[in-house]
């Protein structure tokens, strides 16, 4: 995936190689989580509003990030650094 595409939104890649991006990745992501099949029904039923919510959150990530605990952000930084090192 070209960097420009990769950085444009979040992506979910299935083991078989199928890729979902942005709001369209929400339903398949929920399906992977315990108990998520029921939750995935909403984004499946309303993909356009899900895309709009995703786009709003992406455009306002600094504001939204205030609600993410510092420990969760620190853990995410470690996971990202580990994955970047493994990919290098």
C-alpha positions as CSV (number, residue, x, y, z in Angstrom):
1,X,0.0,0.0,0.0
2,X,1.5,3.4,-0.9
3,X,2.4,5.6,2.0
4,X,-0.1,8.3,0.9
5,X,-3.0,5.8,1.0
6,X,-1.7,4.2,4.2
7,X,-1.6,7.6,6.0
8,X,-5.0,8.8,4.7
9,X,-7.0,6.6,7.2
10,X,-6.8,3.6,9.4
11,X,-6.9,0.2,7.8
12,X,-7.9,-3.3,8.8
13,X,-6.2,-6.1,6.8
14,X,-7.7,-9.6,7.0
15,X,-5.4,-12.7,6.9
16,X,-6.5,-13.3,3.3
17,X,-5.4,-9.8,2.3
18,X,-8.8,-8.1,2.1
19,X,-8.4,-4.4,3.2
20,X,-11.1,-2.2,4.8
21,X,-10.3,1.5,5.3
22,X,-11.7,4.3,7.4
23,X,-15.3,3.9,8.6
24,X,-15.7,0.7,6.5
25,X,-13.2,-1.0,8.8
26,X,-15.4,-0.6,11.9
27,X,-17.8,-3.5,11.3
28,X,-15.2,-6.1,10.4
29,X,-13.1,-4.9,13.4
30,X,-16.0,-5.4,15.8
31,X,-16.6,-8.9,14.4
32,X,-13.1,-9.8,15.5
33,X,-13.7,-8.8,19.1
34,X,-15.4,-11.0,21.7
35,X,-19.1,-10.1,21.6
36,X,-18.5,-7.7,18.8
37,X,-20.8,-9.5,16.2
38,X,-23.9,-7.8,17.7
39,X,-22.2,-4.4,17.8
40,X,-21.0,-4.8,14.2
41,X,-24.6,-4.8,13.1
42,X,-25.0,-1.0,13.5
43,X,-22.1,0.0,11.2
44,X,-23.1,-2.7,8.7
45,X,-26.7,-1.3,8.6
46,X,-25.5,2.4,8.4
47,X,-22.2,2.5,6.5
48,X,-22.5,6.1,5.4
49,X,-23.2,7.6,8.9
50,X,-20.4,5.3,10.2
51,X,-18.0,6.9,7.6
52,X,-19.1,10.4,8.6
53,X,-18.5,9.6,12.3
54,X,-15.1,8.1,11.5
55,X,-14.2,11.2,9.4
56,X,-15.3,13.6,12.2
57,X,-13.2,11.7,14.8
58,X,-10.2,11.7,12.4
59,X,-10.6,15.4,11.8
60,X,-10.9,16.1,15.5
61,X,-8.5,13.5,16.9
62,X,-6.7,16.0,19.1
63,X,-9.9,16.9,20.9
64,X,-11.0,13.3,21.1
65,X,-7.6,12.2,22.4
66,X,-8.2,14.2,25.6
67,X,-10.6,11.4,26.7
68,X,-7.9,8.7,26.2
69,X,-6.0,7.9,29.4
70,X,-2.3,8.8,29.4
71,X,-1.4,5.1,30.2
72,X,-3.3,3.9,27.1
73,X,-1.4,6.5,25.0
74,X,1.9,5.4,26.4
75,X,1.1,1.7,25.8
76,X,0.1,2.5,22.2
77,X,3.4,4.4,21.7
78,X,5.3,1.3,22.8
79,X,3.3,-1.0,20.6
80,X,3.8,1.2,17.5
81,X,7.6,1.6,18.2
82,X,7.9,-2.2,18.6
83,X,6.1,-2.8,15.3
84,X,8.1,-0.2,13.4
85,X,11.3,-1.8,14.7
86,X,10.2,-5.3,13.7
87,X,9.3,-4.0,10.2
88,X,12.7,-2.3,9.7
